[in-house]
Amino acid sequence: MMEKMTIGEIEQKLLIERSRDDAFIQFLKKDERKGVQKVLAKWEKLCAKEELLQKKFVEMTSFEREIRKQGFQLIAGIDEAGRGPLAGPVVAAAVILPEEFYLPGIDDSKKLSEQSREEYFAYIQSEAIAVGVGIIDAQEIDSINILEAAKKAMLNAVSELTVSPDYLLVDAVKLETPYPAEALIKGDARSVTIAAASIIAKVTRDRLMKEIDKEYPHYGFASNMGYGTAVHLDALRNYGVTPYHRKSFSPVKEYDRTIVE
């Protein structure tokens, strides 16, 4: 029967059904049709990629597994987005994931495509035990400085969780909190829960910047997300500072004309 399979049928069995029948694979390796070998090579490449993603995912659960061994169950990953831009809020997220959560490919949100971030955002929202978000606007950033604003956004995100965590894993920042906590340098690439928080924070902030772009289209906020691109800097020179700009940041503070709300 296998001899009668067309290349399309083989591709469907391998790539759609995700078949891992070793006898079938060995049979295909003996098939001299170039199309079959091309499909098989594609399948093997895909399998290798999936294996790497699975291995990376297991590595990124190491902190969570060690913490659970200590008796903690509700581990909140915390990260923020938007410390560097010249405009817009800083947004933090806190995410508590179930122990069985599985999403190979999850990583620091900045390493993912926008489409992947949106897909992962939806999956995390649907599978998480709890998700909290904290947002600090530009005026408060100017008032208390960006580091303190990022910390406040993180603490606000924790307070927005509908389930109280018993341990916090935080990306790079030490928080004053009643919960046991650990700050991980580059935690968004080392911990699944921090990576999940990174994605929630980044997508939430990007959506906010796209809304701000509708109000002030000259600055390119929908594409630069408030960072100092050439388009953004040209708009600052030509149109001045918006209410969403961080006036304590250079070069924003060098422009003294403010757009009336």
TAJOLIN-V735559 format. One record per helix or strand of 3 or more residues. SS is the DSSP state (@ for helix, = for strand). FROM is the first residue (numbers start at 1). TO is the last residue. Records with the same first field share a line. If there is no record, write none. Layout:
# TAJOLIN-V735559
SS: FROM-TO, FROM-TO
This chain:
# TAJOLIN-V735559
@: 2-4, 7-16, 22-29, 34-59, 62-69, 109-111, 114-127, 138-144, 146-159, 187-189, 192-215, 217-219, 221-224, 230-239, 252-254
=: 75-81, 90-96, 130-136, 167-171, 180-184
